[in-house]
């Protein structure tokens, strides 16, 4: 199953890359690069009007890989949705402040059915986010 989400007014600044897919058929797709995807995830976590628990698992994955967010895209996305400028260099402190408000037991319980190994939910903690962010360059 493939889920497509289409943004009819995407913020400028994303970078794309081409991917050659060979299974089950040979075809090519153009997709955002990982820093641009991370910026979209960061924007969603910080500014979406509701909580989507899978975002927190995804966010931890991006942080664990030390993928740098595309700051131009992040800045443009915030301006587009919030109609205000933001200092993109403050993304780590914004994220930590945001994460400190959450009940991680609830996030763990809600994301558990989507994981192959339910024990992986134990990794989704404020302490782990804090460690990942403090080790980020």
Secondary structure, 3 states (H helix, E strand, C coil): CCCCCCCCCCCCCCCEEEEEECCCCCEEEEEECHHHHHHHHHHHHHHCCCCCCHHHHHHHHHHHCCCCCCHHHHHHHHHHHHCCCCCHHHHHHHHHHHHCCCCHHHHHHHHHHHCCCHHHHHHCCHHHHHHHHHCCC
